[in-house]
Amino acid sequence: MAATSSSCSAPATAAPKTAYALFLHRAELQRRRKQFARVSQTKIHLTGQLINKLKQRLHNCTYEDLQILVRESKFKQLLEQNLQHRRKQLKAIAKKSPKLKRLQK
């Protein structure tokens, strides 16, 4: 997902927000019962930060870096669409089942 050894790659030391988001994402992936929404939200957050870093260095980027930027943007949009679709599914199921509605609160 990230560009390696290019003029547009992220610095070696990650910002505290990014490091904590990575920690949360790894912790969620290690859980026995993963929560789709939580995993997707951290992916969206991390991908958004990567896109922002690439955009900040846009004037120094190579053609490959621009391709990476486009790919990451599409990936983020896909994740957001999947998350939105999942929320709609859960709402539809909650309308049918009062017991599930109580579990979501």
Secondary structure, DSSP 8 states (H G I E B T S, - for coil): ----SSTT---SS--HHHHHHHHHHHHHHHSSS--HHHHHHHHHHHHHHHHHHHHHTGGG--HHHHHHHHHHHHHHHHHHHHHHHHHHHHHHHHHH-HHHHHHH-
